[in-house]
Amino acid sequence: MADLDNLVAIVTGGASGIGAATCRLLAREGAAVVVADVQDDLGAKVANEIGGMAVFRRLDVASEADWRRVIDDTLRHFGRLDILVNNAGVSGGQGSVETTTVENWEHVHAVNLDGVFLGCKYGIEAMKRTGPAKAASKGAIVNISSIAGLVGAAGPCAYTASKGAVRLLTKSVAQQCAEKGYAIRCNSIHPGGIDTPIFNPLWQMMGHEQGKAFIGARHPIGHMGEPEDIAEAVLYLASDRSRFVTGSELVADGGITSGIQRRMLNAPR
Ligand SMILES: NC(=O)c1ccc[n+]([C@@H]2O[C@H](COP(=O)([O-])OP(=O)(O)OC[C@H]3O[C@@H](n4cnc5c(N)ncnc54)[C@H](O)[C@@H]3O)[C@@H](O)[C@H]2O)c1
């Protein structure tokens, strides 16, 4: 058991997929959880299902005013902030550098990159203000990047650029916190294909089971991941089990970025 008792977490994009699984796991491990999302009904449903100390708060991660409001509200409601999971993201579709519009580029970066920047900025301020909950505990920020933040893809050009930027923003935040002596760690996670609604456009084209098998076969491990697989990685980086880990990147991708042969052959398993 990772002991998250008395700790308070905000999870952005907590209404769906990886974020919802993370809210459930952090709550099960004892944390009070703020489910933060733009999907009001789904977010409230996740918080109600968790029960106990979970609440839903509307947060558009691209809005500085929303971040101020949700952080203030969290401190008023729970008195502190210990864990911030910057998970909200959009795929932005499949545009290449030639076909991506400026509007699409700006929207993807507003959510995937500006949202993480604002989260780190206001999250650190709140963690500094409220200090460690227990003698051993430290604040933890976990940013959800992607394998698209490690290797390039022609297709989702804006998504790839935004996720690559999240990878290095994470290291910059980790360095800043360490240099200033803040008790705050910051790490990124790089998931491979995880079965969540972000794939809905593909499921609509191929069907869920067929699409899942198609994507899964492109992972050396032979299948897609589940949201809970990434939630477990978040739990490790959010808890003091990873107290010596900061500025690092945890790759949870079924092996897809670990070798080149399958990609060179472009062959399924
Ligand atoms: N599913 C995958 O294969 C995969 C792989 C790598 C990385 N990721 C990343 O994981 C994160 C979670 O994605 P998911 O797969 O669970 O998808 P998802 O679509 O199920 O969840 C994304 C959540 O983010 C929320 N969101 C979107 N824009 C927002 C905004 N402006 N403010 C607040 N919330 C907003 C959505 O409402 C949704 O609840 C994303 O950052 C995504 O890029 C996913």
The ligand as a Tripos MOL2 file, in Angstrom:
@<TRIPOS>MOLECULE
LIG
   44    48     1     0     0
SMALL
NO_CHARGES

@<TRIPOS>ATOM
      1 N1         -4.9580    6.8390  -24.5140 N.am      1 LIG1
      2 C1         -3.7320    6.8010  -24.9870 C.2       1 LIG1
      3 O1         -3.3550    5.9180  -25.7730 O.2       1 LIG1
      4 C2         -2.7260    7.8450  -24.5780 C.ar      1 LIG1
      5 C3         -1.3810    7.6470  -24.9370 C.ar      1 LIG1
      6 C4         -0.4420    8.5950  -24.5700 C.ar      1 LIG1
      7 C5         -0.8290    9.7090  -23.8550 C.ar      1 LIG1
      8 N2         -2.1400    9.8860  -23.5220 N.ar      1 LIG1
      9 C6         -2.4890   11.0910  -22.7730 C.3       1 LIG1
     10 O2         -3.1960   10.7270  -21.6100 O.3       1 LIG1
     11 C7         -4.0200   11.8340  -21.2060 C.3       1 LIG1
     12 C8         -5.4070   11.3270  -20.9120 C.3       1 LIG1
     13 O3         -6.0060   10.8860  -22.1140 O.3       1 LIG1
     14 P1         -7.0250    9.6620  -22.2080 P.3       1 LIG1
     15 O4         -6.4330    8.6830  -23.1310 O.co2     1 LIG1
     16 O5         -7.4460    9.2390  -20.8680 O.co2     1 LIG1
     17 O6         -8.2060   10.3690  -23.0280 O.3       1 LIG1
     18 P2         -9.6940   10.7980  -22.6290 P.3       1 LIG1
     19 O7        -10.2200   11.4900  -23.8110 O.co2     1 LIG1
     20 O8        -10.4280    9.6220  -22.0830 O.co2     1 LIG1
     21 O9         -9.4720   11.8300  -21.4250 O.3       1 LIG1
     22 C9         -9.0170   13.1340  -21.6330 C.3       1 LIG1
     23 C10        -9.7640   14.0180  -20.6420 C.3       1 LIG1
     24 O10        -9.2360   15.3530  -20.7570 O.3       1 LIG1
     25 C11       -10.3310   16.2320  -20.6740 C.3       1 LIG1
     26 N3        -10.0160   17.5260  -21.2750 N.ar      1 LIG1
     27 C12        -9.8600   17.8360  -22.5830 C.ar      1 LIG1
     28 N4         -9.6250   19.1520  -22.7270 N.ar      1 LIG1
     29 C13        -9.6420   19.6810  -21.4710 C.ar      1 LIG1
     30 C14        -9.4570   20.9910  -20.9560 C.ar      1 LIG1
     31 N5         -9.2480   22.0430  -21.7680 N.pl3     1 LIG1
     32 N6         -9.5070   21.1700  -19.6270 N.ar      1 LIG1
     33 C15        -9.7520   20.1260  -18.7920 C.ar      1 LIG1
     34 N7         -9.9510   18.8690  -19.2200 N.ar      1 LIG1
     35 C16        -9.8940   18.6500  -20.5410 C.ar      1 LIG1
     36 C17       -11.4640   15.5300  -21.4260 C.3       1 LIG1
     37 O11       -12.7330   16.0760  -21.1090 O.3       1 LIG1
     38 C18       -11.2760   14.0990  -20.9580 C.3       1 LIG1
     39 O12       -12.0400   13.8410  -19.7940 O.3       1 LIG1
     40 C19        -3.9330   12.8520  -22.3460 C.3       1 LIG1
     41 O13        -3.0250   13.8680  -22.0000 O.3       1 LIG1
     42 C20        -3.4130   12.0330  -23.5060 C.3       1 LIG1
     43 O14        -2.7320   12.8170  -24.4490 O.3       1 LIG1
     44 C21        -3.0960    8.9880  -23.8610 C.ar      1 LIG1
@<TRIPOS>BOND
     1     1     2 1
     2     2     3 2
     3     2     4 1
     4     4     5 ar
     5     4    44 ar
     6     5     6 ar
     7     6     7 ar
     8     7     8 ar
     9     8     9 1
    10     8    44 ar
    11     9    10 1
    12     9    42 1
    13    10    11 1
    14    11    12 1
    15    11    40 1
    16    12    13 1
    17    13    14 1
    18    14    15 2
    19    14    16 1
    20    14    17 1
    21    17    18 1
    22    18    19 2
    23    18    20 1
    24    18    21 1
    25    21    22 1
    26    22    23 1
    27    23    24 1
    28    23    38 1
    29    24    25 1
    30    25    26 1
    31    25    36 1
    32    26    27 ar
    33    26    35 ar
    34    27    28 ar
    35    28    29 ar
    36    29    30 ar
    37    29    35 ar
    38    30    31 1
    39    30    32 ar
    40    32    33 ar
    41    33    34 ar
    42    34    35 ar
    43    36    37 1
    44    36    38 1
    45    38    39 1
    46    40    41 1
    47    40    42 1
    48    42    43 1
@<TRIPOS>SUBSTRUCTURE
     1 LIG1         1 GROUP 0 **** ****
